[in-house]
């Protein structure tokens, strides 16, 4: 049988030379439908959390508009590359996302209970974001898909908001979104208590109960809010013990003066404050 005219003079050696190029062309043609034509940005690897955190879809707690500085025209809701430490409150961000909460792999409940104690001497060193995240989530974070929290509250009222007071400003922990809401650029640490160390410790948590979330009488709201705050404060104590941090919960503070500085409304009531930092 005579060969086709188009293959006249095409030898076995020529075929073998042509085969690799043909195979590569066919492979590229087959992949063309699902390979990107241009490289995409590389995502930062997510940390492997020791704790489990679940973001629930819930409305945010109300906050007076005057508490949040007006964002600039170059407003960006999420930092492009989260730094190791919190940025200052300067109006650039409407919220600051937090990483997944983590505790040391060696941490155990029994060890944390053994190490739990109140300390009143703190180094001024700033706390990195990953430590702040673990404390906030342990205190009153969302730990189930239905939006319930790490600490109990009567009738699931979830009336307590945790405010973070640092030298860089005032933040509110938005537990359903697992993020910090920047509110004020002021350093309100001196107003969080009467003890000298509150002004120089890197962080103070302020627990605020919103009575409008509780279907109860004024006396019941007062009792419930203190019980809820105590549960949250103990969670923070254990998280601090697990991470080698010092902490003390405090009731002695000028609540009226601090509430005014924080721009709280009439239904918001300060219960406790808790100082956190590296032990001195």
N, C-alpha and C positions, 0 to 999 in steps of 0.2 A: 504493500500500500504506500502510495507516494505521500510524503509529508506535505502539510499545508504550506502554501507559498509564504505566509507570514512568518513561518518558523524556519524557512530555508536558511541553512548555515548556522542554526542555533544549536550548539553542542551541549553535551552533559556538563562540561566544565563551565560554560556560560550560565547554565541554569543554576549551578551551585553558587556561583558568584552573585547571582541576582536574588537568591532565596532570602538572605538576611534582611536586605533592604525592603523586600516585599513584605516580609513578616512584620517589620517595624511599622511600615505604612499602614498595614491592616490593623495592628494593635492601636495605633493612634486614632484611626478612624472609628474603631469600636468604642474607645473611651471618650470620644468627643462629646457624647451626650451627657456625661455626668462629671467630667473634670472641669474645674473653674478655669476660665480663660485668663484670670489674673489672680495672684496670691491674695488671700484674705488675712486680716490682722490676726496675730496669735493671741488667743485668750489666756489670761493668767490662770494657772492651775488652781482649782479650788482645794482648800485644805481639807484633810480628812478629820472631820469633827469627832471628838470623843463624846460630846453631848449631842442630843438630838434636838433640833430646833425646827419648828413648824410655823410658817407664816400663815396666818388666818386672815380671811377677808372680813374685816370689821371696820366700822367708822372710827375715825380718829377722835380722840378726846378734844373737846372744845378748848380754845385758848383765845384770849383777847387779842385783837388785831394789833394793838400797839406794842405787843411784846416782841414781834418779829420785825427786824429791820427790813426796810424796803430793798429788794434786790436791785442791783444795777442793771443796765441794759445788756451787759455781757453775762447775765445770769446763767449759770450752769447747774442743773439739778443734781448731777452725780459727778464726783471727781473722776477724771480719766484714769488716774493711777492712784489708788488709795495709799496715803503715806503711812508711816509707822505710828505717827502721833496725830491727834485730832487737829484740824485746822482751826484757826481763830474764827470767831463769829464776825464776819465782815460783810454780810449781805450777798455774797456770791452764790451760796448754796441754800436752797429751800430745805434740803434734808441731806443727811450724811449716812449712807448705807453702812451697816456693820457686817464684818465677816462672820462666818459660822462660829458659834461659841465652842471653845475647847478648854479642857482641863488636862493637867499632866496625866499621862497614861497610868502612872503609879498611884494617883489619888484614889482614896477609898473613903467611904462614909465613916467608918470607924476611926480612921486616922484623922479625918477632919474634925470629928467630935473630940478626939483626944487633944488636938491642937487649938481648938476654939477658945479664944480669950479676948478680953478688951485690952487694948494698948493705946496709950496717949502720947507716944513719942514717935514722930514721923520724920523721915527724910523729905526734903522738898522736891526730889526728883520726879519728873513728870511720868505718869503711867502711860504705857503704850496702848494702842487701840485694842489689841487682842485681850489684854487683861480687863479693860473696861467692859468689853463685850461680854466676857464670861461672867462678870459680876452682875451686870444689868439683866442678862438672861436668867442667871440663877435666881436673882431676886424676884422677878415677876415677869419672866418671858413666857411666850406661848410654847407649850410643849405637846399639843395635840391638834389634829386637824380641825376639831370643832371650836378652836379658839380659846380653850381653857388654859390655865396658867400653872406655873411652878409653885405658886402659893395659893391657899384657899381664900375665898371670900364668901360671905353670907349671900345665899341666893345667886351666887356667881355675879355679884354686882360689879366686880372689877373696878372699884371706885378709886383705887390708888394709882397715881401717876408718880413716876420717879424722875426727879429733876437732877441733873448733873451740874454741879457748880465747880468751875475751875478758873485758873488765871486767864484762860482764853475766852471765857464767857459762860453764859447760861444755856443749857441744852435740856430738852425734854426727851425721855426715852419713849418712842412710839413702838410698843411691843408687837402689835399686829403686823406692822411693817418691818420690824427688827431694824430700826434706824434711829438716828438722833435728829431732832428738830432744833436747829439753832434759833435762839430767842433773843438774847441780849449780848452785846459785846462786853458788858461790865463784869468786873471781878467782884462777885458778891460773897466771896468766902468769909470776910470779916463779919457778915450779917448772919451766918449760919450757926452761930453759937457764941457763948460768952468766954470760952476757954481760949487761951492764946494760940494754941496749935491749929485752930481752924483756919487761921489766916495764911498759914504757910504750908499746910499739908496740901498735896497735889489735887485732891478731889474730896468733895463733900456731896453726899446724896441727900436730897430733901424729899421726904414722902408727903404727898399732898392728896388728901381725900376730896373727891367731888361728891358732895351730898346729893346732887341732883340725880346721880345714878342709883341711889338707894331708895327704895319704896319703904321708908321707915320714918319714925318720929325723930325729933332732934336728939333726944337722949339715946335712942338706939343707933342713930348715925354716929354719934360720938363714940359709943362703945364699940361698934363694929369697926370703925375706921382705925381705932387703936389696936384692936386685935389683928386686923389685916396687916397693919404696918409692922407689928411685932413678928408675924410669920415671915414677911419679906426680909426684915432686918436679919433674922436668924439664917435665912438662906444665904444672904450676903456674907454673914460671919463664916459659914462653912466654906463658901467659895474662896474667901480670903485665906482661911486656914489651909486649904488645899494648894494655894499658890504662894504661900509664904508671905502674905501681905498682913499688915497691921490694920486694925479697925476698931472703932468704938461707936456705939449708938448713943445718941444724946437726946435729952428732952429739954434741957435748959437752953432756951433761945428766945429772942424777942420775935414772936410769930407775927405780930402786927407789922413791925418794921420790915421784916423779910418779905411778907406777903405783898406789901406795897412796892418794894423794890422789884419783885418778880412779876408785878402787874397781874396778880391773881384776882379773880372775880369773887362775888359774894358767896357763891356756893362752894368755893375751894378753900379747904382748911388744912393748914400744915400740922402734921402730927409729930414726926420725929426727923432728926437729921443724923447722918452717919458719916464719919470721917474715915478716909481710906488712904493708904500710902505704904511705902516701903518702911519697915521698922527701923528706927534709928538705933 
